[in-house]
Amino acid sequence: MKPSATSRRRTVRASAVGALALVAGVLPGAGSQAQEQRTRLTADYECAFPSGTRQIEVEFSGRFPEVATAGQPVRIGAFHADVALPQQALEKLLPAGTESVTSEAELTVGVAQGGSSADARWDGLRAGATPVPAEQDLSLAHRGTVPPVTAARGGELGFTAGALALDITPAAPATEQPATEQPTGEKPATPPATAPVRIGCRPAERQDLLLATVRIGGPADGAGSSASPTGSGAPDPSASHERPEEEQDAARRSSGLDVGTAQLPPARPCEQERPTGELDRSKLPEPPPGIPVRESPIGGIHWCAVPVAVSNVYKLRGAMVINDPRDGATTANLLIQKEWAVGPGYNQLRHLGELDLPDARATFLDFDFMPVSAGIEFTSSPMTIVTVQRGSSSPNYATIYLSQTLRMHDVKVNGVPLDVGPRCRTARPVELELQGKQPEYEVLKGGILRAKFEIPPFTGCGTGGEDLDPLFTASLSGGGNYLKLVQGPPCLMRPGGLGCVAPPKVPELPK
């Protein structure tokens, strides 16, 4: 018996919640991996703190499948990294009076099968606001999901913990003024409270760092394919970081292990016309008295760069790809050094950017195996880019201010359109404040920027008297969202419409 029209419509409406998950751009866990193993590993790490190198203890835990299929993604459940920072390590790490911190962890994982190996980067593991105890160790509980790994052939697939990085962000005390409101002429004793401090850690020697072993079913790869990655055949977690990048890429291509790398097509052509927007004056910090703001007599230097990003949507526990480099990413149009304020112990540069992002589109299977797809349109404001350096020995801090309105369109559930109308969008723009710090990021070199943001409520969703605003708002809107952006090195535009001196480099998506 065929379902009635009312039944079909109810199914489509019920799947609308799943349709919103397309913003995450990920597949839910495969049912074939229902057999799980819960793993736990305690390891010692040596970390470079501002007060010196110290040893810390880290406990990793997660849910790995016991078996998976060759050629299919091995999906790993929630992953935890619980870190204990000794009280002595907090010296010089946190500004005086810090009451709480947030933290993000990035773990390099060696993935090995037989004689093949590759590195995966598991980041986005976040610890929420954690009080700083008095004269006690600081415990940070990082939680998150990690990307899948695909093995091309059968055999045992081993996961080994490697290098660890922590980005620790101190919360400013209630009485502390923002960095731009420091008393006149005084140099702040610490970086701005919102700037994370990166701590690099390496595993201590002579440890078994095996996180899990997954049996991959499928055509066997010779007699040695099922050998465990432990023992003398295990990859050294730190060895891959000593090899040249080209050698690591070659190793990935020959390993049969897909940890998310790909050959990227060239970027779309750079915009020949210079940006015509204006800086957002409300975002520009005032320089110290006596240091004037000067304007470039030519209005800035014309450059072009490629930014790509992944955005984690908190409510959907997934990630959306923005300006996907695999589709030929669009470029950002930049005016570098449009204004500046330079004086003794202070250096502020102001740049303008414009970015017309392509629509994002995602297709996935919802909980009842019904394919869902939709498009997301971005309407962006000009980018106001500010870099500030206080003191010749201090790093540069970069902030990019950008607002974006999101519009949902062309939503389909199992091929049946879900009519959200032409004006289904956020009620106000999403306000982004991307932050980066030298040496991880420099405007003229590129690098990584991060932002936490809130998704506003939705409006205008639905037609024919059917109000879908509450559905989109309940499923998407709210705080706790995270954006990680990688900007490639920019290229200098030649006058007269001759284009870039050299094509801009397309970066890989952040892991």
N, C-alpha and C positions, 0 to 999 in steps of 0.2 A: 504494500500500500504506500502510495506517495504521501509525504507529509503535506498538510494543508498550508496555504499561504500564510495563515496566522502562525503556524508552527515554525515555518521557515523564518519568518520575520523575528520571532522570539529568539531563535537560534542566533540570528545575526546580531540582535541587540545584546544577547548574553555574551557574544564574542567581542563586542565593542570594547570591553575592558581589556581583552587580549589585544585588540587592535592598537591600544595605546602603548602596549609593550614593544611595538615596532620601533618606537623611538629609541629603545635600547639597542636595536640592531643585532640581537643575539638569539640563538636558539635555546630553548629550555633543555635541561638535561635529558639525554637520550634514555628511553625506557630500557634499552638493551643493556644498560650499565647499572641495573638495579642492585647487583651484588657489590656491596661496598666494603672497603676495609678502612677502619679508622686508625690513623697512624699518629705517632707522637715521637718527637726527637728533642732531646735536650743537648745543646751544644754550647761550647765556650767560644767567644769571639774577642779579638783584640781590636780596640777602637781608638781612633785618633780624636781625643777630646781637646778643647782649648787648653786644659790644664795638663795635658800629656796623654800618652798611650795607657789605656787601662783595659782590663779584661772584664767582660760582662757575660751574663748567662742569658741565653735565648731558648725558649721552648716553642717548637713548631708543632702544629697539629692540623690535620685535615682529613678529608674524606676522598679517597681515591677508589676508582673501580677495581675490582679484583681481576676482571677480564675485559678486553675490548677487542675490536675488529680492525684488522689491517686496512688502512685507507680511510678509516672513519675517525672523527675527532675523539680523543680521550678527554672526557670532560671531568674536571676535578671540582668537587663541591667547595663549600666554604673553607677558607684557609686562615689559620691563626698564627700570629707571631707575637708571643708574649716576651717582653724585654724587661730586664731588671737593671736599672742604672744605679751604680753605687753612689752613695751620698757624696763621696769625694769627687766623683766625675762631674757633679753639677757645678763645681767651682768654675767661675769664668764662663760657664755655658749660659746661665740665665741672668738677666738683669736683676738688680737688687729689688726685692719686693714682689717678684713674680709669684702669683698665687696659683696659677694653673697653666698647663701647656696642652697643645694638641700635637699629634705626631703622625707621620706617614712613613711607612717602611717599603723598601724596594729590595727584593731578594733575587740574586742571580742563581738559577737552578741548572745544574748540569743534567741533560737528558741523554741517556746512552742506551744503545741496543747493540749487543755483540761488539764489534770493533768500531762502530759509528757513534758519534756524539755531536751534540749541539748545545748551545746555551739558550735558555729562555729567561726573560726578565719578568718577574712577578711584582708589579707595583700596585698602587692604589689601595694598599693595606693601611687602614686608617685607625688611629686611636683617638677617640673623642676627648673632650675637655677633661683633663685629669688633674686633680689638686696636687700641688707640690708639698709633700710632707716635711715637717721640720726635723732635721737631723736624722732622716731615715732614707732608705733607698726609694727610688721612684720606679714604680711598676707601670708599664705602658702595654695595654692590651690591643694589639692591632688586629683588625678583622677585614675581610674582603673576599672577593672572588678572583680567580686567576684564569688566564686564557687557556684554551685547550691545546693539546699537542697531538699531532697525527703521525703515526708510524706507517711506512709504506709496506712493511712486510711483517711476518710473524716472528715471534720470539719474545723474550722478556725485556721489558722497557723499564729502566731504572731512573729514578729521580734523586739527585744528590744536591744538598744545600751548599751554596757557595757564598760569594761576597754579599754583604748586607750594607745598606745605606739607610740612615734615619734622617728625616727632615723634621726637626723639632721646632715648633713655633710657640714662643712664650706669649701669654696673654698679658696685656698691659695692666698694671695696677689701676684701680679706680681713680687714684689721684694723679696719675701720670698724664702729661699733656702729649698730644701727637707730636711727631718729629717736626712738623712744619710750624709748631707753636713754641719751639724752644726759645728761651730768653735770647734776646738780640746778641748776635756775635758769639754765642757759646756753642762749642762743638759737643754734640751728644756723646755720652760715655759709651753708649751701646747702639747697635743698629736699630732702625724702627721696629717697634714691637711686633709688627705683622710679618717681618721678614723671617723665614725659617732658617735655622742653623743646620747645616748638613754635617752628619757624623759618618765617616767611612769606617767600615769594620771588615776584618778578614777572619776566617775561621782559625782558631788555634790549631797547632800541628797535632798529628797523631790522634785523629778522631774518626770514628765511623759516622759519616754524615748522610747515610742513605735515608731518604724520606720514605720511599715506597717503591715497590716493584709491581708492575702491572703485566699480566700475561696477555700478549697480543695473539689472537687467533688468526688463522689464514695460512697462505702458503709459507712453509718453513723456508728459512734462508740458509740452508746448509746445516751441517751438524752442529756448528758452533753458535747458531742463532739464538739458542735458548740459554746461553751462558749468562749468569748473573752479572750485573755491572759492578758488583762489589769485588774487593780483592785487588790483585795486581792489574786487572783489566779496567778498573774504574778510572774515569777521567779525574784529573786533578782539578778541583773546582776553581782554583786560582790560575791554572795554567793558561786557559783560553784568553785571559785578560792580558797575558804577556805577548801574545801573538799579534802580528800586524792585522789590521782590520780586513785587508784583502784576503789573508790566509784564513781568517775565521769565516768569511763569506764563502770561500771555496769549500771549506769543510762542511758548512751547512748544506751546500748544493749536492755534495756527494754522500751525505749521511743517510738520506732517506727519511730524515726526521724533519717535519715541518713545525717550526715554532713561531711562525707568523711572518717570516721574511718573504720578499717577492721582488722580482724585477719590475721597476716602476717606469711607466711611460713618461715622456717629457711633459713639462707643465704647459699650460695654455699660454699663448703669447702675452708678453708684458703690455700693459697699457701705454700707448705712445704719448697720450696727453698727460700733463702734470696734474696732480690732485688740485681740486678747486675748493675743497671744504675749508672749514675754519677750526682752529684749536678751541677746545672747550675751556674757557677761561676759569670756570669754577673749579677745575681740576688742577690748575697750575700752582705749585707752591711758591710762596714769596721768598726770594733770596734774602740773605742778611742785608741789613742797611749798609749802604755804601757800595753795593755791587749792583750795577744797573743791568736791566734787561735790554739786549740789543737784538735787532732784527737783521736777518740776512738781506743784503742789498739785492740779491737775485731771488729772494723768496724761498731759499732752500735748494738742496742738491737732489736731483731726481734719481731715485733708485727703485729697484723691483726685487721682491722676495716671495718665496712660497711658504705659507704657513699651513700646517695640517694639525688636526686635533682629534682627541677622543674625549667625549664628555660622559661622565657617569651620572645617571639619573637615579637619585636615591630611592624613590618609591618603586622603581622598576628593577633595581638591583642589576643593572646592565649598562652597557656603554654604546653611545651613538658616535659614528665616525662623521667628522665634519671636514669638508674639502678633501675627500678621499683621493690620495695620490694614485691609487690604482686606476682611477678613471681619468687621470690627467688633471691634476689640481689647478685651480685658478691662482692668480698671483695677486699679491698686495702691491698697491701703488703708493710709493713713499716719497715724502719730501724731508730729507735729513737736514738737521741743523737749521730749521726755519727760524728759531730764536735761541738765544743762549744768555746765561748769566754766569760769568767766570770772574773769580777774584781769589784773594789769598785764602787757601784752605777750603775752597768751595767751587764746585763745577756743576752747573745745571744746563742740560741741553734739551730742547723741545723739538719734537718731530711730529709730522702729520702723516696719517695713513688713510687709505681708502681700500675697502675690500668688498667686492660684490660676490658673495658666496653662491655657489650652485646649490640647487635643491638637493637635499639628502633623501634617499629612498631606501627602504628596507622591506624585506619579505621574510617571514618566519612561520613556524607552525605553533598555534596556540595549544592550550591544554588538551583539547579534544581533536588534535591533528588537523585542524582546519587552517589552510594557508591565509595569512593576513598580510596586506601590504598597504603602504601609504607614502605620500610625499610630504616633506617639510620644507617650507620656503622661509628664507632668512631675509629680513630687511634691516640693514645695518647702518649705523651712524658713522661719521668719520672717526678715525682712531686718533686720540690724543696720546702721544708717547712722550714720557718724561724720564730722563735719567739724571740721577743725583749722586755726586761723590763729595764726601766731606773729609778732607785731608788727603794728601797725596798718597799715603799708604793704605787708604781704605778702599774697599771695592765699590764699583758702581752698582747702584740699585735702580732697576728699570721698572716702570709701571705703564701699562697700556690700558687706557680707558675706552670702552666700547659698549654700545647698547644695541640689542637686536630684538626685533619683534618676530615671533615664530608663528607661521600659519600652517595649519594642517589641511591637506587636500588629497583628492583622489584616493580615498580610503576604500579598500575592498576586502571583504571577508569571504573566503572561498569563491572568489571571482564575482561575488555579488556586491555592487557598490553600496557603501554605507554613506548616505547623503549627509555630509556635514555642512554643506553650503559653501559659498565662496569667501566668507569672512570669518572662518573659524580660526581665531588667533588669540595670543596673549593679550589681556586687557591693557597692559602697558609693556614697554620693552624690558627685556632681561638686561640688567646692569652688570657688566663684567669689569673686573679690576684685576688684570693679569699681572703677576709679579715675577720678576726674575732677578738674579744676582750674579755678578761676575765672580768666578769665571764660567759658571754654568750658562749664563746668557749675556750676550752683548749685541746691541742693535746691528753693528756692522760685521758681526761674525755669525749671528744666529744662536740657537740653543733652545733651552726649555723654559717655558713660562707656565705658571699655575694660577688657578682662580677657584674660589668657592662662590657659589651664587644661588639665588632664589628664582624659581620659576613662578611668575605671577598667575593669577586665576585666568581661565579662558572665557572668551565671550564670542557671541555670534555663531556658535556651533549648532547645527541642526536646521531643518527646513520644515515647512508645512505644519508649523505649530509644535514641532517636536524639539524640546530644549535639551541638547546634549552638553551644555556648559557644565552642569554639575558632575557629569561623568568624567570629562576631561580634567576638570579641576581636581576632583578627588583622586584621580589616578596619577596625575603628573605634578601638580602645583605644590610648592613648598620649598623649604631650604634643604641644606645638606648635600647639594649637588656639587660636582667637582669637574673642572676642565683642565686638561693637560695639553698644552700646545707646543709644537716644535716648529721653530722658524728656521728655514734654510739660510745659508749665507746670501746676502743680497748682491745684486749685480748693478753696476753703474750704467745708467741710461745715457746714450749719446744724443747730443742735440740734433735737430733737423729730422726727427723721426727715423733715425738709423737703428734704433733698438738698443739692446744690451751689449756691453762690451763682450760678455760671455753669457750664455744661457744660465738662468738661475738654477741652482741645485735643488732637486726635489728631495726633501727629507722623508725618512720612513715614519710611519705612524708611531706615536709613543706607545710603549708597552705598559 
